[in-house]
């Protein structure tokens, strides 16, 4: 326990999250995964957007970047592209990632840039007090869905996979061991890695939908999910309406900054005598 | 060594000025009339160990630049009106978080898609006030191709020194025009870089005196482990909701630029000493204006030319002093009178300010300014 506190900025605690919020569970799993892999604290840059989830980075003792709503992956792309040796981790909420940040999400996946992305999906805009998000299940309530959400929800793992991510997994704040395990694998993968975590928001999602408190919500999440390994032997009937958790996708695919380095090295060999700064025209007057 | 004389396009000169100043990261999204800047960066940066990336939109472009700047890179993006509007939120972020970044805005006709891609100067106010909240920015306006090189270089010097976004406000004419340029000897370049701390021990990322000091900036990945947030923050970087912290922060950021306004002032002046009618302009409009002023002088009229190279902070003191003896100030600009508003605010109370706005997508003809000059006498 005490060794994990070393990863926190203790002076920034207590956190702002509501009692029973699932985001702390995800933050804890990330820290334990980093510790288990023995990653260098000084070599990690943690980036977030805006929303409840984004506050996680402020409590953690790394170089941390709390950016604008939806843009965490674009800022992180700048960090990673500049210094490919850094381990770049992004923490986002569901609205942050899939609504306002959806474009950056699919393009980061397309590039397969080596960023580990952890989505804290509580199916609601918590910070603005309970509006429906792109991952609110159809029919459920939000303050902007007072008669039930009429929209279809995103499957973020399918989206990431289709867009080109090389590692995709889903876990929940109930399945904490699995969560840490897939975060570790995501951190090790050289490419764009996505871990979607279903988390509970008792304050807005649970209360509005009359599911109950944190415990009831965790059970609700547990009952909706099934491990991908167990699903392999289940009938379609039994799988209906279930969300798969576990490692969902893993593929070998070249990584963006490595490909850029290779291109740049080739260019530099071609222009070995280049002096820089003036398109090679320092000593002629054409 | 032979003189380095080149026939250059404005956008090319902007890019070369930036590379001379140490540019080593560019993120952008294609938009006319700025695209040559991205194309040249894509070609040149890999040769010098720099990084180029074409992002998915302008919002992502400026965000990637800010992320790169935090790792110690010298960064730039270029765009035009529609993309510049998309970048505004992050310009605010860079202003508050004090991230050095250079943005080239090659102005085109607007609002909206407008008349692509005819010249305009309608971003004069957007460049200053486009993002929400009181915030520091510096805006420079080149008036010819050589100045594209010089002011782009200078934008990095100022951005690194003051840790602010610096906007180079060019326009379609200046940026696509080709002129002879004599480039300085590359060995004479003094590459600017933000002041960095010596050691992580006791580092406070936003410690600065309240009289507009500039804090030391640690690069990410070097053991400082600091927190950068767009929330108001105290000197340790911790988010704060305290009124006293907010007030001190916003005032320090403002003071950082306003107290140096005179040092930041840059302009071109001709025949101003005894000028009774002054033509005050910037960018491409000033080219036609200068031609008209010279013709007026030949005709015996006491006309003078003042072309601003620093648009923001607005050079109040210089404009006030230089126009003190003028009865009339004519302000030609390719918009409906944005610069003229600042001139009205600044000039002496008896001065007559004539707004010569042009919004048809065409550059001023010297005759138009000359006619206005004759009428003013």
Interface residues (C-beta under 8 A of the other chain):
Chain A: X9 X11 X12 X41 X42 X43 X45 X47 X57 X58 X61 X62 X63 X64 X65 X66 X67 X68 X71 X74 X75 X76 X77 X78 X79 X80 X81 X82 X83 X85 X86 X103 X104 X107 X260 X263 X264 X267 X268 X271 X274 X275 X276 X277 X278 X279 X281 X282 X283 X284 X285 X286
Chain B: X1 X2 X3 X4 X5 X6 X16 X19 X20 X25 X27 X40 X44 X46 X47 X48 X49 X51 X53 X55 X56 X57 X59 X60 X61 X63 X64 X65 X66 X67 X68 X69 X70 X71 X72 X73 X75 X89 X90 X93 X183 X186 X189 X220 X221 X222 X223 X224 X225 X226 X227 X228 X229 X230 X231 X238 X239
